[in-house]
Amino acid sequence: MDALSEVLKSVRLEGAVYLDAEFTAPWCIRGRYGLARARHRLPAAEHIVFFHCLTQGACKVRLADGGDELSVAAGDVVLFPQDDRHLMGSDLHLAPMETESIVFPHKEGEPEFFQLKHGGGGAVTRFVCTYLACSRGMSRHFFEALPRIVRIPLGEGRVSALLHELLRVGVHESLGARPGAESVLAKVAELMFVEALRRYAESLPPEGKGWLAGLRDPQIGRALALMHDDPGRAWTVDELAGDVAMSRSALAERFAALVGDPPMQYLTRWRLALAARSLRSSGEAIARVAQRSGYESEAAFNRAFKREFGMPPAAWRRSAA
């Protein structure tokens, strides 16, 4: 299995398409989804990824605390990997409507899906708002590699057409509150996110850095896949180098330059992330989790875990409960 699939499988993304928005010029909104809003449905959520899929028209977007202004149009996905507060509109200098202050009526047992219309009656822009909730510890590898705002053109092609059709059908099903609609929309959100990540990785310049750039590199990507496929193995840099047909020094240098960590340090962080997930999802003894993570003693595991997550394993498990 490739490293991206392994990470996404471990992250266990959960989410939904939650808003069908129609805005008419002139208009401007400011907001984000917010972790607190997600936790009423997904109490274990630690991190929110928020994105807009534009289906009609065009608008401007930028982060609320400043930065470059991006032009986006139908067929684009605008991704906020850290769920940052942002501005969108036909004119970002207008006084914005605060979307976080809107109270959407929601009945227990019904899909969390709403429609919103706002603006001055001019040119129409439509987009569907989507979020994903996940474990921050498991997902830090690719979220740290992404800018705070990313515009990803889905463009033309069979995959793009399929995603837009799935989104359209999902919106239609949600409006009818059909059985299973919430599950369908969560899968659509995950598909959109994965495809956006793939498109972003493909668009990186040759000199790009970060986990996704490492994933794109044939040999470093293979090394990542090997470690993710069998994290419990007693890997060495020499073994990895031999398996990807590189010298030890070349692998260590290129891996650290692209991914940001040396190979064995990266493997340690991934093992600890897997351990964190296990501690929250099972009642397995901490000593057993430590052993499976490659630590000979529980004390050494406790120290490493606290350095990575800011608290010892037992406290981490209690915080989840």
C-alpha positions in Angstrom: 0.0 0.0 0.0 1.2 3.5 -0.7 2.0 5.9 2.2 -0.8 8.3 1.5 -3.4 5.5 1.6 -1.9 4.1 4.8 -2.0 7.5 6.5 -5.5 8.2 5.4 -6.6 4.8 6.5 -5.1 5.3 9.9 -6.5 8.9 10.2 -10.1 7.6 9.9 -11.5 10.7 8.4 -15.1 11.6 9.3 -17.2 14.4 8.0 -20.0 15.6 5.8 -21.1 18.0 3.1 -23.1 20.4 5.3 -24.0 23.6 3.3 -25.3 24.4 -0.1 -24.6 28.1 -0.5 -25.8 30.6 -3.1 -24.5 34.2 -3.1 -25.3 37.0 -5.4 -23.1 40.1 -6.0 -22.2 42.1 -4.1 -21.5 39.9 -1.1 -18.8 39.0 1.4 -18.7 36.5 4.2 -16.2 35.7 7.0 -16.1 32.4 8.9 -14.8 28.9 9.4 -16.4 25.6 10.5 -15.0 25.4 14.0 -14.0 22.4 16.1 -16.8 23.1 18.7 -19.5 22.8 16.0 -18.1 19.5 14.8 -17.9 18.0 18.3 -21.6 17.9 18.8 -21.7 15.1 16.2 -18.2 13.8 16.4 -17.1 14.2 20.0 -13.6 12.7 19.4 -12.7 15.2 16.7 -9.3 16.9 17.3 -8.8 18.6 14.0 -11.0 20.1 11.3 -10.2 20.4 7.6 -12.7 22.8 5.9 -13.2 23.3 2.1 -15.5 24.8 -0.4 -16.3 23.2 -3.8 -17.3 25.9 -6.3 -20.0 24.8 -8.7 -21.0 28.1 -10.3 -19.6 31.6 -10.8 -16.4 33.1 -9.3 -15.3 35.0 -6.3 -12.3 36.1 -4.2 -10.9 34.4 -1.1 -8.2 35.1 1.4 -7.3 34.4 5.1 -9.1 36.7 7.5 -5.8 37.8 9.1 -4.2 38.8 5.8 -2.3 37.3 3.0 -2.7 37.0 -0.7 -6.1 37.3 -2.4 -7.0 34.3 -4.6 -9.4 34.3 -7.5 -11.5 31.1 -7.6 -14.1 29.9 -10.1 -16.4 27.0 -10.8 -14.5 23.7 -10.7 -12.1 24.9 -8.0 -11.7 23.4 -4.5 -10.5 25.9 -1.8 -9.0 23.9 1.0 -8.3 25.2 4.6 -6.1 22.5 6.2 -6.2 24.2 9.6 -9.8 25.5 9.4 -8.6 29.1 9.4 -11.1 31.9 9.5 -11.3 33.3 6.0 -13.0 35.9 3.8 -14.9 35.0 0.6 -16.9 37.3 -1.6 -17.3 39.3 -4.8 -15.6 42.2 -3.0 -13.5 41.4 0.1 -13.6 45.1 1.1 -17.3 44.9 2.0 -18.5 44.5 5.6 -18.7 40.7 5.9 -21.6 38.6 7.1 -20.3 36.4 10.0 -21.2 32.8 9.1 -20.2 31.5 12.6 -23.1 33.5 14.1 -25.7 31.8 11.9 -27.7 29.3 13.8 -28.9 26.4 11.6 -31.9 24.4 12.7 -31.0 20.8 13.1 -33.3 17.9 14.2 -31.9 14.8 15.8 -31.7 11.9 13.3 -31.7 14.1 10.2 -28.6 14.8 8.0 -26.7 17.9 9.0 -27.3 19.8 5.8 -28.5 23.3 5.2 -29.1 25.8 2.4 -28.1 29.5 2.6 -28.8 32.4 0.2 -27.4 35.8 0.6 -26.3 38.9 -1.4 -27.4 41.8 -3.5 -29.1 40.1 -6.4 -26.3 40.3 -9.0 -24.0 37.6 -10.5 -24.5 34.2 -8.8 -21.8 32.2 -7.1 -22.7 28.7 -5.7 -20.5 26.4 -3.7 -20.9 23.5 -1.4 -19.2 23.6 2.0 -17.6 20.5 3.4 -15.6 19.5 6.4 -13.7 16.5 7.7 -12.8 15.8 11.3 -9.8 13.6 12.2 -7.1 12.9 14.8 -4.4 15.6 14.7 -1.6 13.3 15.8 -2.3 10.9 13.0 -2.6 13.5 10.3 0.2 16.0 11.1 2.4 14.5 8.4 0.4 15.9 5.5 -1.3 18.9 7.2 2.1 20.3 8.2 3.1 20.1 4.5 0.2 22.2 3.3 -0.2 26.0 3.2 -3.0 27.5 5.3 -5.1 28.0 2.1 -4.9 26.0 -1.1 -6.7 26.5 -4.4 -6.9 23.3 -6.3 -8.5 23.3 -9.8 -10.2 19.9 -10.4 -10.4 20.8 -14.1 -11.8 18.5 -16.6 -11.6 14.7 -17.0 -13.5 11.7 -15.9 -12.5 11.8 -12.2 -13.5 15.5 -11.9 -16.8 14.9 -13.7 -17.5 11.9 -11.3 -16.7 13.9 -8.2 -19.0 16.8 -9.2 -21.8 14.4 -10.1 -21.4 12.7 -6.8 -21.6 16.0 -5.0 -24.7 17.0 -7.0 -26.4 13.7 -6.2 -25.4 14.0 -2.6 -26.9 17.5 -2.3 -30.1 16.3 -3.9 -30.3 13.3 -1.5 -29.7 15.5 1.6 -32.5 17.8 0.7 -34.8 14.8 0.5 -33.4 13.4 3.8 -33.2 10.0 2.3 -32.0 7.1 4.5 -28.2 6.8 4.4 -27.7 10.3 3.0 -25.4 11.4 5.9 -23.1 8.4 5.2 -23.1 9.1 1.5 -22.1 12.7 2.0 -19.3 11.8 4.4 -17.8 9.5 1.7 -18.2 12.2 -0.9 -16.3 14.7 1.4 -13.5 12.2 1.8 -13.2 11.5 -1.9 -13.0 15.3 -2.6 -10.3 15.7 0.0 -8.2 12.8 -1.2 -8.4 14.0 -4.9 -7.5 17.5 -3.8 -4.4 16.2 -2.0 -3.4 14.2 -5.0 -3.9 17.2 -7.4 -1.9 19.5 -5.0 1.0 17.0 -4.8 1.1 16.7 -8.6 1.2 20.5 -8.9 4.3 21.0 -6.6 7.4 22.4 -8.3 10.4 20.1 -8.6 12.1 22.0 -5.7 9.1 21.6 -3.4 9.5 20.4 0.2 7.4 18.6 2.7 5.7 15.2 3.2 3.7 15.4 0.0 6.8 16.3 -2.0 8.6 13.3 -0.4 5.7 11.1 -1.4 6.0 12.2 -5.0 9.7 11.3 -5.2 10.0 7.8 -6.5 12.6 6.6 -4.0 11.6 8.6 -1.0 8.0 7.7 -1.7 8.9 4.1 -1.7 10.8 4.4 1.6 7.7 6.0 3.2 5.5 3.3 1.8 7.8 0.6 3.3 7.8 2.1 6.7 4.0 2.7 6.7 3.3 -0.8 5.5 5.3 -2.4 8.3 5.9 0.1 11.1 6.7 -2.6 13.7 9.7 -3.9 11.8 13.2 -3.1 13.1 14.1 -0.8 10.2 17.5 0.6 9.7 18.6 3.3 7.3 20.8 0.7 5.6 17.9 -1.6 5.0 15.7 1.1 3.6 18.5 2.3 1.3 19.0 -1.1 -0.1 15.3 -1.6 -0.7 15.0 1.7 -2.7 18.3 1.3 -4.5 20.1 4.3 -2.9 23.2 4.7 -0.8 22.7 5.1 2.9 24.0 8.7 2.9 22.0 9.7 -0.2 18.7 8.3 1.3 19.3 10.0 4.7 20.1 13.4 3.0 17.3 13.4 0.5 14.7 12.1 3.0 15.5 14.8 5.6 15.6 17.5 2.9 12.1 16.6 1.5 10.2 15.3 4.5 11.8 17.4 7.2 12.9 14.6 9.6 15.6 11.9 9.2 14.1 8.5 8.3 14.4 6.9 11.8 13.0 10.0 13.5 10.1 10.0 11.1 9.5 6.3 11.8 9.5 7.0 15.6 6.9 9.8 15.2 4.7 7.6 13.1 4.9 4.7 15.6 4.0 7.1 18.4 1.0 8.4 16.3 -0.2 4.8 15.9 0.3 4.2 19.6 -1.8 7.3 20.4 -4.6 6.0 18.3 -4.4 2.6 19.9 -4.5 4.1 23.4 -7.7 6.0 22.6 -9.5 3.2 20.7 -8.6 0.1 22.9 -8.1 -1.0 26.4 -4.7 -2.6 25.6 -2.1 -2.4 28.3 0.3 0.5 27.9 3.3 -1.8 28.3 2.0 -3.8 25.3 1.5 -0.7 23.2 5.1 0.4 24.1 6.5 -3.0 23.1 4.7 -2.9 19.8 6.0 0.6 19.2 9.6 -0.6 19.4 10.4 0.4 23.0 12.1 -2.0 25.3 10.7 -0.3 28.5 7.5 1.4 29.4 9.4 4.2 31.0 11.3 5.0 27.7 7.9 4.9 25.8 6.4 7.3 28.4 9.2 9.8 27.9 9.0 9.7 24.1 5.2 9.9 24.1 5.2 12.9 26.4 7.7 14.7 24.2 5.5 14.1 21.1 2.0 14.7 22.6 2.7 16.9 25.7 1.3 14.3 28.2 2.1 10.8 29.2 0.2 7.8 27.7 -2.1 7.3 30.7 -3.2 10.9 30.7 -3.7 10.8 26.9 -6.1 7.8 27.3 -8.0 9.5 30.2 -8.4 12.7 28.1 -10.2 10.7 25.4 -12.5 9.1 27.9 
